[in-house]
Amino acid sequence: MKLRIALAIVATFASPLNAQQKASTKPAPPPPPFTGAYQPQGVDEIGIWREDDESERAMQNSPLVIRDEALNAYVRRVLCATVGADRCASVRTYILRVPLFNASMSPNGTMRIYTGLLLRASSEAELGAVLGHEFGHFERRHSLQRFKAQRSSADVLSWAALLTSMAGTRQAYRDFNSIQISVLGTLQRFNRDQEREADMLGIGYLNGGELRPHSASRMWRTLIMESEASASARGLRKPDFEHNSFFSSHPASGERADYLYALAAPDTEARQDGADRYAAALGPWRTMFLDDQIALNDFGASDFIITHLAEAGWTADLWRARGDLFRGRGHPRDLMNAADFYGKAVAMQPDLASAQRGLGLSLVKTGRIAEGRAALQRYLQLAPDAPDAAMIGMTIASLGEK
């Protein structure tokens, strides 16, 4: 009995004291005035910053970093337009060639932006919402709070394990299992509350700027549809976007989309979202980002992303990407569809070498040898120095004479 009381007392310290309440349904207020560059305080924070400095030095030499000046300058302009020039000055941005929807910010001011985010965002406002969210984590020093909460939780479990071993009874071990689950679940709830606070700050930055804050909710709705498409293509059950599991580290996507819309100031819905500027800046990179996404072998998500991008109008490269996607899956009907998609790409842009290549290979696979040979020959004319030129030449030779 004494052990159970002791464990219950210890468990009360597992709940982080700084956990935030759920996101408000009122419009998010503008951020407080910027107080200047922040410097780490205390042993814990100084240690975290030093670790992040080492991580940043290693990342600077990574082949994943995209070093194009124009793209980096553009993404930084979106960040500055979102959080303000004064706050933006304390951030060092890195674009990483990783085809996942993510961005993060370290306590030392390092922001990492994945190309999967750049592919999925459709406007400056959508990108700004995510970057503002990450800056909100930085401004509120969430990493330090999370570190302290994790350490406190580990201390609680260590003491609980010690008391349990001293008691040595079945009931004590059952109590320890309950305490362990409670502590870990409370820690994840703390993480969810931090995410909600960062969401509120991100929308607050947008409310005080010139971009449309309602775009944040639109982005999350789009991500929900992508997840549904991915699950459907895999034959999986539709995910639950409305409820948090006990160990979820982030709010449910449906909840998030709802409160992000509510946090946007109602008088800002008519603002511009910078979609045209975004399309122009990301246009030269879309082929690479799409190819990386297709390589993930997530047919449903990739097809959704391609068709979603095509809502602004089909282009030759979008048809080419969809052809690659279907040809990669390789079902007999997929090859017929791929040939059709490549054909549409070639009709729009006859000198698109990658589309001619895909068209030729798809036609050959479906038995249309003469047409396939012609397309492959056209590919070699357009790209005689292509890395696979010798292989394609051998493929043509194996098809026989005309």
C-alpha positions as CSV (number, residue, x, y, z in Angstrom):
1,M,0.0,0.0,0.0
2,K,2.8,2.4,0.9
3,L,4.5,1.6,-2.5
4,R,1.3,2.4,-4.4
5,I,1.0,5.7,-2.5
6,A,4.6,6.6,-3.2
7,L,4.3,5.8,-6.9
8,A,1.2,7.9,-7.1
9,I,3.0,10.8,-5.6
10,V,6.0,10.4,-7.9
11,A,3.6,10.1,-10.9
12,T,2.3,13.6,-10.3
13,F,5.8,15.0,-11.2
14,A,5.7,13.2,-14.6
15,S,3.2,15.7,-15.9
16,P,5.2,18.7,-17.4
17,L,4.3,21.9,-15.7
18,N,4.5,24.0,-18.8
19,A,2.0,22.1,-20.9
20,Q,-0.2,24.4,-22.9
21,Q,-4.0,24.3,-23.3
22,K,-5.6,23.3,-26.6
23,A,-5.4,25.9,-29.3
24,S,-7.9,28.7,-29.0
25,T,-10.8,29.0,-31.4
26,K,-10.3,32.8,-31.4
27,P,-8.1,34.5,-34.0
28,A,-4.4,34.3,-33.0
29,P,-3.0,37.6,-31.8
30,P,0.0,39.1,-33.5
31,P,3.3,38.1,-31.9
32,P,4.8,40.3,-29.2
33,P,7.4,42.9,-30.1
34,F,10.7,41.3,-31.0
35,T,13.2,41.7,-28.1
36,G,16.4,41.0,-30.0
37,A,18.6,38.0,-30.6
38,Y,18.3,35.4,-27.9
39,Q,21.3,33.9,-26.1
40,P,21.2,30.5,-24.3
41,Q,20.8,30.6,-20.5
42,G,22.0,27.9,-18.1
43,V,23.9,24.7,-18.4
44,D,21.1,22.8,-20.1
45,E,20.5,25.3,-22.9
46,I,24.1,26.0,-23.5
47,G,24.7,22.3,-23.9
48,I,21.8,21.9,-26.4
49,W,23.1,24.8,-28.4
50,R,26.6,23.3,-28.6
51,E,25.2,20.0,-29.9
52,D,23.2,21.9,-32.5
53,D,26.3,23.9,-33.5
54,E,28.1,20.6,-34.1
55,S,25.1,19.2,-36.0
56,E,25.0,22.3,-38.2
57,R,28.7,22.1,-39.0
58,A,28.3,18.4,-40.1
59,M,25.2,19.3,-42.2
60,Q,27.0,22.1,-44.1
61,N,29.1,19.4,-45.8
62,S,26.1,17.1,-46.5
63,P,25.3,16.3,-50.2
64,L,21.7,16.6,-49.3
65,V,22.0,20.4,-48.9
66,I,20.7,22.3,-52.0
67,R,23.0,25.3,-52.4
68,D,21.3,27.1,-55.2
69,E,21.4,30.8,-54.3
70,A,18.1,31.8,-56.0
71,L,16.1,29.1,-54.4
72,N,17.6,29.7,-50.9
73,A,17.1,33.4,-51.2
74,Y,13.4,32.9,-52.2
75,V,12.6,30.6,-49.4
76,R,14.3,33.0,-47.0
77,R,12.2,35.9,-48.3
78,V,9.0,33.8,-47.6
79,L,10.2,33.2,-44.0
80,C,11.0,36.9,-43.5
81,A,7.7,38.0,-45.0
82,T,6.0,35.6,-42.5
83,V,7.8,36.3,-39.2
84,G,9.2,39.8,-40.0
85,A,12.7,41.0,-40.9
86,D,13.9,41.4,-37.4
87,R,13.0,37.9,-36.3
88,C,14.2,36.4,-39.6
89,A,17.7,37.9,-39.1
90,S,18.4,35.3,-36.3
91,V,17.7,32.3,-38.6
92,R,20.0,30.3,-40.9
93,T,18.1,28.3,-43.4
94,Y,19.1,25.0,-45.1
95,I,17.1,23.3,-47.9
96,L,17.6,19.5,-47.7
97,R,16.9,17.2,-50.6
98,V,14.6,14.9,-48.6
99,P,11.2,14.1,-50.2
100,L,9.1,14.2,-47.0
101,F,6.8,16.9,-45.7
102,N,8.8,18.4,-42.9
103,A,10.7,21.3,-41.6
104,S,12.4,21.8,-38.2
105,M,14.2,24.5,-36.3
106,S,17.0,24.0,-33.8
107,P,17.5,26.1,-30.7
108,N,20.7,27.7,-32.1
109,G,18.7,29.3,-35.0
110,T,19.2,26.6,-37.7
111,M,16.1,25.9,-39.8
112,R,16.0,22.8,-42.0
113,I,13.5,22.7,-44.8
114,Y,12.8,19.5,-46.7
115,T,12.1,19.5,-50.4
116,G,9.0,17.4,-49.8
117,L,7.5,20.4,-48.1
118,L,8.4,22.6,-51.1
119,L,6.8,20.2,-53.5
120,R,3.5,20.0,-51.5
121,A,3.1,23.7,-50.7
122,S,1.2,25.5,-53.4
123,S,1.7,29.1,-52.3
124,E,3.9,31.4,-50.2
125,A,1.2,31.5,-47.6
126,E,1.2,27.7,-47.2
127,L,5.0,27.6,-47.0
128,G,5.0,30.6,-44.6
129,A,2.5,28.8,-42.3
130,V,4.9,25.9,-41.8
131,L,8.0,28.0,-41.5
132,G,6.2,30.3,-39.0
133,H,5.2,27.2,-37.0
134,E,8.8,26.1,-36.7
135,F,9.9,29.6,-35.8
136,G,7.3,29.6,-33.1
137,H,9.0,26.5,-31.6
138,F,12.2,28.4,-31.6
139,E,10.8,31.7,-30.1
140,R,9.1,29.9,-27.2
141,R,12.2,27.7,-26.6
142,H,10.2,24.5,-26.9
143,S,13.3,22.3,-27.3
144,L,14.6,23.3,-23.9
145,Q,11.2,22.7,-22.3
146,R,10.9,19.3,-24.0
147,F,14.4,18.3,-22.9
148,K,13.5,19.2,-19.3
149,A,10.2,17.3,-19.5
150,Q,11.9,14.2,-20.9
151,R,14.6,14.3,-18.2
152,S,11.9,14.7,-15.5
153,S,10.0,11.8,-16.9
154,A,13.1,9.7,-17.0
155,D,13.9,10.6,-13.4
156,V,10.3,9.6,-12.3
157,L,10.5,6.3,-14.1
158,S,14.0,5.6,-12.6
159,W,12.7,6.2,-9.0
160,A,9.5,4.2,-9.7
161,A,11.6,1.3,-11.0
162,L,13.8,1.4,-7.9
163,L,10.8,1.4,-5.5
164,T,9.3,-1.4,-7.5
165,S,12.4,-3.5,-7.2
166,M,12.5,-2.9,-3.5
167,A,8.9,-4.0,-3.0
168,G,9.3,-7.0,-5.4
169,T,5.6,-7.9,-5.4
170,R,3.3,-8.6,-8.4
171,Q,1.2,-5.6,-7.4
172,A,4.2,-3.3,-7.4
173,Y,5.1,-4.4,-10.9
174,R,1.6,-3.9,-12.1
175,D,1.6,-0.4,-10.6
176,F,4.9,0.3,-12.3
177,N,3.5,-0.6,-15.7
178,S,0.6,1.7,-15.1
179,I,2.9,4.5,-14.0
180,Q,5.2,4.0,-17.0
181,I,2.3,4.2,-19.5
182,S,0.9,7.3,-17.7
183,V,4.2,9.1,-17.7
184,L,4.9,8.4,-21.4
185,G,1.4,9.4,-22.4
186,T,1.6,12.6,-20.4
187,L,4.9,13.4,-22.1
188,Q,3.3,13.0,-25.6
189,R,0.4,15.2,-24.5
190,F,3.0,17.8,-23.6
191,N,4.4,17.5,-27.1
192,R,0.9,18.0,-28.6
193,D,0.3,21.1,-26.6
194,Q,3.6,22.5,-27.8
195,E,2.6,21.8,-31.4
196,R,-0.7,23.7,-30.8
197,E,1.1,26.7,-29.3
198,A,3.5,26.8,-32.3
199,D,0.5,26.6,-34.7
200,M,-1.1,29.6,-32.9
201,L,2.2,31.5,-33.1
202,G,2.6,30.7,-36.8
203,I,-0.9,31.9,-37.6
204,G,-0.3,35.0,-35.4
205,Y,2.7,35.9,-37.6
206,L,0.6,35.5,-40.7
207,N,-2.3,37.5,-39.2
208,G,0.2,40.4,-38.7
209,G,1.7,40.2,-42.2
210,E,0.4,40.4,-45.8
211,L,-0.1,36.7,-46.7
212,R,-3.4,34.9,-46.3
213,P,-3.4,32.9,-43.0
214,H,-6.3,30.7,-44.0
215,S,-3.9,28.9,-46.4
216,A,-2.6,26.9,-43.4
217,S,-5.9,25.1,-43.0
218,R,-6.0,24.4,-46.7
219,M,-2.6,22.8,-46.6
220,W,-3.6,20.4,-43.8
221,R,-6.8,19.5,-45.7
222,T,-4.7,18.7,-48.7
223,L,-2.3,16.5,-46.6
224,I,-5.3,14.6,-45.2
225,M,-6.4,13.8,-48.8
226,E,-2.9,12.7,-49.7
227,S,-2.8,10.3,-46.7
228,E,-6.2,8.9,-47.7
229,A,-5.0,8.4,-51.3
230,S,-1.9,6.7,-50.0
231,A,-3.9,4.3,-47.7
232,S,-6.4,3.5,-50.4
233,A,-3.7,2.6,-53.0
234,R,-2.1,0.2,-50.4
235,G,-5.4,-1.4,-49.5
236,L,-5.3,0.0,-46.0
237,R,-8.1,1.3,-43.8
238,K,-8.7,5.1,-43.9
239,P,-6.7,6.8,-41.2
240,D,-8.5,8.5,-38.3
241,F,-7.8,12.2,-38.7
242,E,-10.1,13.4,-35.9
243,H,-8.8,11.8,-32.8
244,N,-5.5,11.7,-31.0
245,S,-4.1,8.4,-29.9
246,F,-2.7,8.2,-26.4
247,F,0.9,8.3,-27.6
248,S,0.4,10.8,-30.5
249,S,3.1,13.5,-30.6
250,H,1.1,15.9,-32.8
251,P,-2.6,16.9,-32.8
252,A,-4.9,15.0,-35.2
253,S,-4.8,16.4,-38.7
254,G,-8.5,17.1,-38.8
255,E,-8.4,18.9,-35.5
256,R,-5.4,20.9,-36.7
257,A,-7.1,22.0,-39.9
258,D,-10.2,23.1,-38.0
259,Y,-8.4,25.2,-35.4
260,L,-5.9,26.7,-37.9
261,Y,-8.9,28.1,-39.9
262,A,-10.4,29.5,-36.6
263,L,-7.1,31.1,-35.7
264,A,-6.9,33.1,-38.9
265,A,-8.2,36.6,-38.6
266,P,-11.5,36.8,-40.5
267,D,-10.7,40.1,-42.2
268,T,-7.6,38.5,-43.9
269,E,-9.3,36.0,-46.2
270,A,-9.2,38.3,-49.2
271,R,-5.4,38.7,-49.0
272,Q,-3.2,37.3,-51.7
273,D,-1.3,34.0,-51.1
274,G,1.6,34.4,-53.5
275,A,0.7,31.3,-55.5
276,D,2.0,32.7,-58.8
277,R,5.3,33.8,-57.3
278,Y,5.7,30.4,-55.7
279,A,5.0,28.5,-58.9
280,A,7.6,30.6,-60.8
281,A,10.3,30.1,-58.1
282,L,9.7,26.4,-57.7
283,G,9.1,25.6,-61.3
284,P,12.8,24.8,-62.2
285,W,12.9,22.4,-59.3
286,R,9.6,20.6,-59.7
287,T,11.0,17.8,-61.9
288,M,13.7,16.8,-59.4
289,F,11.3,17.0,-56.5
290,L,8.7,14.9,-58.3
291,D,11.3,12.3,-59.3
292,D,12.3,12.0,-55.6
293,Q,8.7,11.6,-54.5
294,I,8.1,8.9,-57.1
295,A,11.2,7.0,-55.9
296,L,9.5,6.6,-52.5
297,N,7.3,3.9,-54.1
298,D,4.1,5.4,-52.6
299,F,1.8,5.2,-55.6
300,G,-1.3,6.7,-54.0
301,A,0.5,9.7,-52.5
302,S,2.5,10.4,-55.6
303,D,-0.5,10.2,-57.9
304,F,-2.4,12.6,-55.6
305,I,0.4,15.1,-55.5
306,I,0.8,15.1,-59.3
307,T,-3.0,15.5,-60.0
308,H,-3.2,18.2,-57.2
309,L,-0.4,20.2,-58.9
310,A,-2.2,19.8,-62.2
311,E,-5.2,21.7,-60.8
312,A,-3.4,24.8,-62.0
313,G,-3.0,23.2,-65.4
314,W,-1.4,20.1,-66.8
315,T,2.1,20.6,-68.1
316,A,4.4,18.3,-70.2
317,D,6.5,17.5,-67.1
318,L,3.4,16.6,-65.0
319,W,2.3,14.2,-67.7
320,R,5.8,12.8,-67.9
321,A,5.9,12.3,-64.1
322,R,2.6,10.5,-64.1
323,G,3.8,8.3,-66.9
324,D,6.9,7.4,-64.8
325,L,4.7,6.7,-61.9
326,F,2.4,4.3,-63.8
327,R,5.3,2.7,-65.7
328,G,7.1,2.1,-62.5
329,R,4.2,0.1,-61.0
330,G,4.2,-1.9,-64.2
331,H,0.7,-3.5,-64.3
332,P,-0.4,-4.3,-67.9
333,R,-3.0,-1.6,-67.7
334,D,-0.5,0.8,-66.1
335,L,1.8,0.5,-69.1
336,M,-1.1,1.4,-71.4
337,N,-1.9,4.4,-69.3
338,A,1.8,5.4,-69.1
339,A,2.0,5.4,-72.9
340,D,-1.0,7.7,-73.0
341,F,0.5,10.1,-70.4
342,Y,3.8,10.2,-72.2
343,G,2.0,10.8,-75.4
344,K,0.3,13.8,-74.0
345,A,3.6,15.1,-72.7
346,V,5.3,14.7,-76.1
347,A,2.3,16.4,-77.8
348,M,2.8,19.4,-75.5
349,Q,6.6,19.4,-75.7
350,P,8.1,17.2,-78.4
351,D,11.7,17.9,-77.3
352,L,11.2,16.6,-73.8
353,A,13.7,13.8,-73.9
354,S,12.6,12.0,-70.8
355,A,9.0,11.8,-72.1
356,Q,10.3,10.3,-75.4
357,R,12.2,7.7,-73.5
358,G,9.3,6.7,-71.3
359,L,7.0,6.6,-74.3
360,G,9.3,4.3,-76.2
361,L,9.8,1.9,-73.3
362,S,6.0,1.8,-72.6
363,L,5.1,1.2,-76.2
364,V,7.6,-1.6,-76.6
365,K,6.3,-3.3,-73.4
366,T,2.7,-3.2,-74.8
367,G,3.8,-4.7,-78.1
368,R,3.8,-1.5,-80.2
369,I,7.3,-2.1,-81.4
370,A,7.6,0.2,-84.4
371,E,6.2,3.2,-82.5
372,G,8.4,2.4,-79.5
373,R,11.5,2.1,-81.6
374,A,10.8,5.5,-83.1
375,A,10.3,7.2,-79.8
376,L,13.6,5.7,-78.4
377,Q,15.5,6.8,-81.5
378,R,14.0,10.3,-81.0
379,Y,15.2,10.2,-77.3
380,L,18.8,9.4,-78.4
381,Q,18.6,12.3,-80.9
382,L,17.5,14.7,-78.2
383,A,20.0,13.3,-75.5
384,P,22.9,11.6,-77.2
385,D,25.1,11.9,-74.1
386,A,22.5,10.5,-71.7
387,P,23.9,8.1,-69.1
388,D,21.7,5.3,-70.4
389,A,22.4,6.1,-74.1
390,A,24.3,2.8,-74.6
391,M,21.6,0.8,-73.0
392,I,18.8,2.3,-75.0
393,G,20.9,1.8,-78.1
394,M,21.2,-1.9,-77.3
395,T,17.4,-2.0,-76.7
396,I,16.7,-0.5,-80.1
397,A,19.1,-3.0,-81.7
398,S,17.4,-5.9,-80.0
399,L,14.1,-4.9,-81.6
400,G,15.3,-5.6,-85.0
401,E,15.2,-3.6,-88.2
402,K,12.2,-1.5,-89.2
